Amino acid sequence: MANKREPITAVRLRRGACFGTCPIYEVTLHSDGTAEWEGERFVDRIGRFHGEFSPNEFEKLASFVERVGFFGWDEENRGNVTDLPDYVLTVIAGKRTKTVLQNGIDEPPDFWALAAVVDGVAAGIEWMEGAIGGSCEDWSATLTNFGIVAPLLTVKGVCTFPTSGFKVELRRHRPQPANPSLLLLERIVTAPTGPVAQVITEVEASYVERIASVERVTILPDGVTVDVEVLDAPPQRSSDAVAS
């Protein structure tokens, strides 16, 4: 008897760039009824947003994913047209993640239908600015000077969530400001996709980069700005120094 596939826990649609004004965004729908949106260009919502929808809608979406045979589709489907955007569908089922790309070709036949269902659910969501849940505090930024190599920037904060299972990542924001003394970082929150402990959980957010100089760091979408503390690294002991 064949093993039954684990339930689908998330469906993601990304629409990429073209030579014109194609909408560029990514939307992720989770089985618990939470949703994430990241708009980049040519869409009404620019930046990261979150929202909620009925889990019953996700059940219908997951059934449609199975019915069209998504897990049997080829992972890359490209035509000969070079100025069209990439369309990418990703489905997570337990520990399995499958991604299917389409560009300039009507294959797989039901790709557009599945993408349209995801867009339809997203259109009915009341989106709120910012990543899903969580509040962060105790931000700090230090720039440690090592002398012969570029200084090391370390940014840290603590984020609190209502359950376990959340992950937090800090990334360089695109674009960066013209002022080189200011660094923009984006706080990326990944929500849990399975059963989790219903207990308030703290998660450390951190970022490390070698950088010539920076005076302030701003965390988006929170809008928190912290001053960078400059430190000198402790001197290294010579390898030939011997304690007497």
VOGU-3710 file (C-alpha; in Angstrom, 3 decimals, decimal comma):
1> mankrepita> 0,000/0,000/0,000  1,443/3,382/-1,033  2,204/5,903/1,672  -0,310/8,715/1,823  1,158/12,166/1,190  1,283/14,516/4,170  -1,323/17,302/4,165  -0,558/20,484/2,258  0,340/23,269/4,674  1,237/26,204/2,404
11> vrlrrgacfg> 0,834/27,400/-1,191  2,928/30,245/-2,589  2,664/32,185/-5,852  5,380/34,514/-7,117  5,113/36,705/-10,198  8,433/38,006/-11,470  9,739/40,897/-13,547  9,433/41,481/-17,294  10,649/44,218/-19,654  7,482/46,229/-18,964
21> tcpiyevtlh> 5,259/46,945/-15,973  4,378/43,404/-14,938  3,230/43,156/-11,300  6,019/41,771/-9,109  4,863/40,181/-5,877  4,760/37,022/-3,781  1,778/35,738/-1,818  1,794/32,779/0,573  -1,348/31,105/1,927  -1,085/28,885/5,013
31> sdgtaewege> -3,396/26,078/6,103  -4,190/27,851/9,388  -5,767/30,736/7,474  -2,852/33,172/7,749  -1,370/34,814/4,678  1,713/36,818/3,732  2,188/39,307/0,911  5,365/40,927/-0,369  4,914/43,487/-3,126  7,931/44,783/-5,023
41> rfvdrigrfh> 6,775/46,794/-8,067  3,650/47,698/-10,077  1,208/46,547/-7,374  -1,013/48,471/-4,954  0,752/47,074/-1,875  4,518/47,651/-1,801  6,352/45,949/1,051  5,351/43,192/3,448  1,760/42,635/4,595  -0,151/39,965/6,475
51> gefspnefek> -3,772/38,922/6,720  -6,220/36,126/7,439  -8,743/34,121/5,440  -11,003/31,138/6,072  -9,137/27,822/6,522  -12,015/26,268/4,556  -10,802/28,181/1,519  -7,367/26,649/2,003  -8,888/23,160/2,156  -10,550/23,785/-1,209
61> lasfvervgf> -7,277/25,131/-2,604  -5,342/22,103/-1,326  -7,915/19,756/-2,889  -7,533/21,576/-6,202  -3,734/21,248/-5,988  -4,118/17,478/-5,648  -6,820/17,245/-8,322  -4,732/18,948/-11,022  -1,772/16,665/-10,253  0,598/19,428/-9,170
71> fgwdeenrgn> 3,134/17,044/-7,643  3,498/15,289/-11,007  4,235/18,470/-12,992  7,654/19,214/-14,484  9,505/21,708/-12,319  10,542/24,022/-15,166  8,368/24,949/-18,158  9,800/27,600/-20,501  8,872/28,830/-23,955  11,049/30,704/-26,439
81> vtdlpdyvlt> 9,876/34,189/-25,419  12,477/36,169/-23,459  10,529/39,250/-22,315  7,859/37,500/-20,238  7,986/37,165/-16,436  8,579/33,990/-14,464  5,529/32,635/-12,665  6,368/30,320/-9,787  4,075/28,106/-7,715  5,390/26,420/-4,566
91> viagkrtktv> 3,491/23,882/-2,467  4,604/22,608/0,942  3,296/19,287/2,220  4,932/18,178/5,447  8,672/17,932/4,829  8,212/18,038/1,055  8,422/21,278/-0,924  7,828/21,377/-4,676  8,284/24,428/-6,916  7,032/24,716/-10,497
101> lqngideppd> 8,116/27,546/-12,815  6,292/28,672/-15,960  7,429/31,237/-18,511  5,984/31,908/-21,963  4,208/28,582/-22,375  0,752/27,191/-21,523  2,123/24,148/-19,758  1,199/22,608/-17,404  -2,398/23,110/-18,610  -3,819/23,885/-15,159
111> fwalaavvdg> -0,989/26,163/-14,004  -2,929/29,341/-14,728  -6,080/27,980/-13,085  -4,194/27,220/-9,879  -2,477/30,623/-9,940  -5,851/32,300/-10,452  -7,288/30,518/-7,400  -4,383/31,754/-5,253  -4,868/35,294/-6,574  -8,603/35,016/-5,926
121> vaagiewmeg> -8,081/34,125/-2,269  -5,513/36,918/-1,913  -7,930/39,453/-3,414  -10,444/38,757/-0,651  -8,002/39,284/2,223  -7,933/42,480/4,263  -4,181/43,048/4,276  -2,391/44,757/7,148  1,047/46,289/6,848  3,963/44,396/8,356
131> aiggscedws> 5,011/40,778/8,774  2,826/38,203/10,501  2,530/38,885/14,217  5,346/39,280/16,621  6,866/42,282/18,332  10,585/42,969/18,622  12,644/44,964/21,105  16,107/45,254/22,655  17,692/46,063/19,293  21,455/46,654/19,314
141> atltnfgiva> 24,087/47,257/16,627  27,848/47,035/17,091  30,698/47,565/14,660  33,826/45,738/15,790  37,095/47,009/14,329  39,623/44,282/13,551  42,259/46,565/12,032  43,529/44,803/8,899  40,117/43,469/7,792  36,787/45,232/7,356
151> plltvkgvct> 34,879/45,895/10,583  32,199/43,385/11,572  28,654/44,691/11,989  26,420/42,707/14,333  22,714/43,548/14,732  20,564/41,755/17,304  17,040/41,923/18,665  14,505/39,749/20,473  11,081/39,041/18,923  8,102/37,677/20,858
161> fptsgfkvel> 5,391/35,511/19,277  2,163/34,010/20,659  3,238/30,436/19,796  6,372/28,444/19,063  7,511/27,679/15,518  8,155/31,207/14,226  11,454/32,055/12,522  12,978/35,516/12,101  15,574/36,573/9,549  17,185/39,951/8,888
171> rrhrpqpanp> 18,099/40,787/5,285  19,515/43,809/3,493  16,627/45,895/2,183  16,487/46,680/-1,538  17,184/49,439/-2,433  19,561/50,915/0,130  19,500/54,673/0,862  21,972/56,992/-0,848  23,422/57,864/2,565  26,135/55,234/3,247
181> sllllerivt> 26,023/55,902/6,983  22,543/54,306/7,172  21,871/50,602/6,588  18,331/49,339/6,009  17,517/45,796/7,140  14,239/43,978/6,577  12,744/41,730/9,229  11,404/38,564/7,563  9,043/36,442/9,668  8,188/32,874/8,696
191> aptgpvaqvi> 5,091/31,510/10,411  4,845/27,873/11,554  3,150/25,499/9,102  2,187/22,656/11,428  1,021/22,014/15,005  2,838/24,231/17,509  2,957/24,744/21,249  0,546/27,469/22,357  3,111/29,240/24,491  4,622/32,715/24,221
201> teveasyver> 8,033/32,274/22,606  11,032/34,583/22,234  13,154/34,306/19,069  16,471/36,081/18,536  16,887/38,024/15,308  20,474/38,604/14,199  22,448/39,906/11,238  26,214/39,899/10,594  28,112/41,620/7,781  31,597/42,984/7,152
211> iasvervtil> 31,160/46,611/6,181  33,502/49,597/5,899  31,447/51,929/8,072  27,869/52,548/9,168  26,427/54,817/11,855  22,778/53,805/12,067  20,663/50,746/11,267  16,926/50,868/10,556  14,785/47,723/10,859  11,847/47,500/8,454
221> pdgvtvdvev> 8,865/47,279/8,522  9,112/48,208/12,220  10,817/51,521/11,453  13,122/51,183/14,467  16,487/52,939/14,115  19,456/52,139/16,369  22,813/53,858/16,608  25,842/51,707/15,886  28,321/51,307/18,749  31,919/51,087/17,545
231> ldappqrssd> 34,145/48,623/19,398  37,789/47,652/19,121  38,531/43,934/18,971  40,771/42,650/21,760  44,392/42,196/20,631  45,316/38,718/19,435  47,967/36,873/21,367  51,059/36,067/19,328  51,323/32,394/18,471  54,913/32,346/19,655
241> avas> 54,156/33,953/22,995  54,751/31,458/25,758  53,609/31,946/29,296  56,467/31,861/31,682
//
